[in-house]
């Protein structure tokens, strides 16, 4: 079978899986005696009061699409956003419980690292960030024992590493940072890059012959970032993702009142048309006298609508690209880059708990806690509720195979397992739980690059190249997280502005 036919069959197979992002009802094991959540990312769709036609159609109102439209507008280019869901923001989403907005937690993007260009956009839009800035490292469970981070970093590492082991870990961190710096500056020989690229992150780390507890810490720290087992992703993408932990590490931030407040600010700053519940079916492109015309067809209110513009941006999850018919089709080189991506999985669990549960961790704040397997990242209570509120939101970020199991096993069974795991960590925890809500993303939460792949490789570069007025944007074009989504939106806007001769961003 020729390569093109193989790619076509793979695309049809992936397309048949479909994409569903869903909010699940409270698990039967925890009767819904408290308020169910409301998603905050819903911002009303708006029309263009000036009547000025859009020059760019942005398909997807998640972070990549919104940043693309925002950056285009700063350059004097009007866009029209088409979002298939009934709210903007994609995986940047906050759930609010009760009547007010003071009892909440994230069920998409959890935090923003300092190097994430989204933090600069938040400040540019004057979106207040939470005063609580988190450290880069987290508490961990190693050998079945909780090792709290606390305020003393040396005491933290010394709780599971001997002085020689700590020295070995520091040496690995320094050597890895140096390697990544050389890769980013293109000064590392390609043969040496390939040695990291063509093996799993686990195999690459094991080649350093580190002590077991150092392996455990590295694995716990990174697997939650890529939502996959470290045997499944390449050494190079693992090295890239680990960058925020090198040196003293980067702090991370939250938006005050919920990360969805940043989405609201972005939407309000974009003055072009914005349509929700607009499911794009087809993109047609043509050229005449050197001018490109993009024609986008979408379903809204059971009616097929069509709009035209000079450029089109597909800012959708990589697992949704197969559901949009594109003419002329995307190149085989692009499909090779897309179809060789693997899928990382997240499941977020929110539990409304009685504040009396705080006594279980004896007045200390050990959160977040990295665990192996069932519980994933135990974020705990990320945002304190007001004194008048008797409940708080306790959250988990479950990842990898443990998260994928939530698609295959009844919710009540999974919640009993989760509560049993939390009771093992804090005896009696489950009796403080009033209700629970589970959020899942199927068939994928983020992209994962297997051994032999990286966003830096030739296929990754092909994905980022425009084709006949069509651009691809999304976290998966640069990384597995929001920083990649934002970077892609900025880069695409810059490319389009150069092509259309727009003025510079102000």
N, C-alpha and C positions, 0 to 999 in steps of 0.2 A: 504494500500500500504506500502511495506517495505521501510525503510529509503534509501537504496541504489537506489531503483527504483525512489523514489522521487528526489534524487540528480541528477540521470541521466536525468530525464525530465527537471529539472531546468537548467541543463547544456545545453541541446539541445535548450531550450527557449532562454537562453542568447546568445548562439552561433548564433541563427537565427537573432539576432539584428544586428550583424556585428560590425566592428570597422572602423571608418573613421575619420582621422585627416585631416582637409582641410583648405585651405586658400581661403577666399571668395573674389570675385571681389568687387571693390568699390561700395558702395551703390548708387542707382539711385538718392537719394535725394542730393548727393554731386557729381556733375559731375567730372570725372577724368581729371582735368586740370593740374595735377601734376604727377610726376613719380609714378608708381606702385612699390611695394617693391620687393626686391630679398632676398631670405632666405640665411643666411650666414653659416648655419651649414653644408652645403655640402662640404665634404672633399673627394678627390678622393680615391676610393678603391685601395688597394695596394696588391701586391703579395709578397710571401715570397722568397726573393732572395737566401737564404741559402738552400732552399729545405727541411729544417728540418720539419718533420711532427708535426702537432699540437697534443698536449696531451689532450686539452680541447676544446670543441666547445661551443662558447657563442652565444646563440640565442638572438639577440636584441642588437642594437648599440646605445641605449640611454645611459643615465648617469650610470645606474646600470651595464649595460653590459660593457661599456668602462672602468669603474673603476675596475670591476672584471678582465678584460684582463690586465689592467695596473698593478694591484697588483700581478697577477699571473706572469707577466713578471719580476717583481722585485724579484720574488722568483725562477726565472730560469725556468718557465713553459711557453711554447709557446701555444698560443691559436689561434683559427680561429673564427672570428666574422661574423655572418650572420645577416644582417639588411634588413628588408622587404621594407623599404622606400628608396628613392633616396638620402638621406642625413643622416648623423650621428647626434646624440644629443637628439633625442626625443623631450621632451618639453623644453629643453634648446635651445632656438632659437631666433635669432635677425633678424629683418627685416631692410634692408638698402634701402634708397630711393635715387633715382638719380644715377649719375655716380660714385661718390666717396663713402667713408665709413663714412662720417661725419654727415649724417642725418639719424638717426636710432633710434630704440626703441625695447624693448623686447616683444615677443609675447608668451613666455613660462615662464620659471623661471624668476622672477623679481629681486630677490636679494638673497644673502647668509648671514645668521645669523652668528655671530662670532663663535658660538659653532658648526657650520656645518663643518664636516671634509673636505668638499670640499674646504674651504678656505685654509687649510693646503696643499692640493694637488695643488692648484693654486700657492702658494708660492714655493712649491717643484719644480714645472715646470717653475718657474720664469715668471709666467703670471702676468703682472702688474694689480693692482687693482686701481679703480678710487679713486682719492684723496678725493672725497666727500663721507664721511662716514655718513650714516643716523642714526638718533636717533631711538630707538625702538618704541616710541609712534607716533601717527599721529594726524593731525587735524581731528575733527569730526563735523558732523552735528547733533545736538540734539535740539529737539523742533523746527525744521525748521530753526535753526540759526547756521551759521558756527562758530565754536570755534577753531581758529587757534592755532597751537602748539607754534610757536614762539620760543624764546630763554629762556623764563622764564617758567619752568615747573609748579611752584606754581601758577603763574597767569593763566596758561592754565587750570589746574584742578579747580581753584577758579572761572573760568568763567561759570562753570555749576554745581559746587558742593559747598554747604555751608561748613564751617569748620567742623561741626559734620558729614556731609555726607562724606567729604574727609577722616576723621578719620575712618569712618566705612569701606570705600573702602580699606584704608591702612591695616586695621585689617583683612579684607577678604584676601588680597594679602599675608599677613604674614602667616595666618593660612593655606592657600592653599599651599604655598611653603613648609611649615613644613610637611603637609600631603604627598606631592609628594616626599619629601626627605625620609620620612619613607617608602613609597611604594617602592621606588628605592632601599632602603637598606633592604627591606623585614622585617621591624620591626613593620609594622602596622598590627594588627590582620586581618585575612581574612574577618571576618564578617564586619569590618569597610571598607575594600576595596570594598566589594560587595555592600555596601550602595551607593558608588559612581559609581560603574560599572553598576548597574542594573537600573539606572534612566537616564533620559536625562540630558544633561549639564544644560539646562534651569531649570529643576526641582531641580537639586542639588544646583545651585546658588540661586534660590528663597528660599531655605530652610534657608538661612542666614538672611533673612528679611532685605535686604539692601534697601536704598532709590532708587526711580525710576531712577534717572539720573545715579546712579552707575550701575544699571542693563543695562541701555542703552549703557553706555561706554563699559562694559564687552562684551555685545553682538556684538556691532560694531567691537570691537577689534578682536574677535575670529571667527565670522562667515566667514569673508573673508579668514581666514587661512584654514578652512576646506571646503569652497565652498558649504556650506549647512546650513539650518536653525538649530539653536541650540536646537530645540525640537527633531531633528532627530538623533543626535549623543550622545554617552554615556558621562556621567559625567567624567569617567576616561580618555577617549581620549581627552576630552576638557581640563582637568587638565594638561595632558601631553603637549598638544599643547600650553598652556598658559605659559609654563615654561620660554620662552624667554622674557616675560614681568615682571617677578618677580624681586623684588629688584629695582635696577636702570635700569633693562632691558638690553638686548644685542643690540649692534649696528649691522647694516647690511651693506654689501658691494656689489659693482658692479665691473665687469671686465672692465678695460679701453678699449674703442672701441667696447664694446658689449660682453655679456656673451658667445656668440658662439666662441670667441677667445680662451676660455678655452677648448671647445670641440676640436677645431683644434689642440691645444697643446697636449691633451690627445691622439687623433688619431695618431698624428705624433710620439708620444712616444711609441706606440705599434707597434712592428715590425712583428708580425704574419700576416697571410692572413686576409683581411677585404673585405667582399663582400657586396655591396649595391644591392637593388632590388632583394634580395634573400629571397623569401617567404617560410619559413619552414612549411612543411605539416605534417611531421611525425618524431617521435623519437622512435627507437627500441633499447632495451638494452638486453644484454645476458651475462651470466657468464660461464666461462670454466676454470677449475683448479683454481678457486678463483679469476680469473681476469675478470674485467668488460669491456665490449666493448659497446660503444654507437654508433649507426648508425643513422645519421640525413639525411632526404630526404627533398629537397627544390626545388622550381621552380625558374629558372632564365633564362631569354630570351626564355620563352616558352618551356623550357627543364627541365625535372626532373633530378636533380643531387643528388648524395649521397656521404657523407664523413663519416669517422670513427675516433673515438678518445677514450680515456680512461674514460673521464667524459664529461657531458653536463650540461650547465647552461641555464635555461629558464629565461632570463632577459627581460620579456615582460610585458605590462600592464595586470592587473588581468582579465580584460574583454577580453583579447586575448588568454588566456590559453585554452579556450574551442575550439579554432579553430585549435589546434595542437593535432593530434592523438598521444597518448603515449602508448607504449607497453613495459612491463606490465603497466596497467593504474595506475594513481596516486591513493593513498589510499583514502578510504572514509573519513578518518579523515582530510586529506588535503582538499578535496572538501568541507567538512563541513565548514572549515575555510574560504575558498574562496567564496563559494556561499552565505554566510551570510554577506558578505561585501556589503555596499551600495555605491552609486555613487555620488560624488560631481562634480559640473559643473562650468567651467570657460568659459567666452567669452572675448576676448581682442579686443578692438576697437582702432585703430590708426587714428588720424585725422591730416592731414597736415594743419597747420594754419599759417596765416600771423603773423609775430612777433609783429605787432602793437597790437595784442590781449593782450599783456602783461600789457597794461595800465588798463585793466579791473580789475586786482588784485592789482592795485595801487602800483606797484613796490615791493610788498611783495611776498614771496614764501610760500603759505599756504600748498603746496603739500608734501606728499599725503594726501587726504581727504577721510575719511571713511563716507559713506552715507548708508542709509537703502533703499534697493530696486533697482530701475532702473539703477542708475549710478555706484553702487558698490564702488570700490576704484577709486577715481579720482587721478591718478598718475600725471596728467598734463605733463609738459615738463620735462622729466627726464635727458635729455642730450642736452645741448645747442649746436646749430649749429654754424658754423663759421660766423663771421660778414658779409662776402660776400653772405651768403645764406639768402634769405628773408623769408624762411619758417622754422618751427619747427614741431616736432612730438609731439602731445598731445595725451596721452593714458588713457584708462579706463580699469580696471580689474573688469568685471561684474561677479557676482558669484551667485550660488544657483538657485532658481526658475527663477530669472530674466535672468540668463545666459541660462538656459534651453529653455526659450521662443524663443531664437534666432534660435532654430531648428524647430520651429512650425509656425513662423510668417514671412512673406516676409521681406527681408532686408530693403527695402525702408520705410516700416512702422516702423520697429524698430529704424532705424536711425532718423526718424522724432521725435520719442518719446525721443531718447537720446538728440538730439539737443534742443528740447523743455525743457528738464530737465536742460541742461546746460545754456540755456537762462534765466531760472528762477533763477539760481544761479548767473549768470553774464549777465544781460540784454545786448543783442546785440552780444553775443558770436558767434552765428551761422554764422553771415555775414563774419567772419574771416576764416571760414573753406573752404578749397579749394577742398579737396577730403577726402575720408575715406576708410579704409580697415578693414574688420572684420575677426577674426581668431577664429574658434571654434574647440572643441574636442568632438567627439561623439563616443560612447554613454556615456563616462565618462572622466573626467579630472583627478580626484584623487579618492582614496578609502576613504570611510567614515565608521566608526565603530558604529553601532546602539547601543542603550541601551542593556547591557548584553555582549558587545564585546569590546575588546581592543587588541592592539598588544601584550600586556603583558599576555593575558590569555592563557589557555592550547591550544586552537585552533591556536592562533598565534605562539606558540612554535612549534606545529606540522608542520606548514607551513615552518618554517625555518630549519627543519630537513631533511637531504638528504635521498633519497630513491634509492637504487641500482644505485649509480653513478650519479643521477640526482639531481640538486639543483635548487631552485627557488630564484630569486633575483628581487629586485624592491623596489620603495619607499613604496609600500603597504605591504611589509613584516615587516616594522618597524614603519612607520609613514605615513603621507599624503604628504610628501614633499621631496625635493632633499636630505636633510640630511639622510632620510631613505634609499634612493637609494644608496648613497655613503656608508653608514654603511653596507648595505647588500652586496655590492660588496666587501668590505674589509673582512667581516666575511666569505663569501663564498670562497674567495681566500685563506684565512687562513686555512679553513677546507680542501680544496682540497690539499693544500701544505702538510698538515699533512698526508693525505691519500697516496699521491704519494711520500712522503719522500723527498720533495724538500728542498733546503736550505732556510734560513731566508731571509726576505726582507733586502735590503741594503739601 
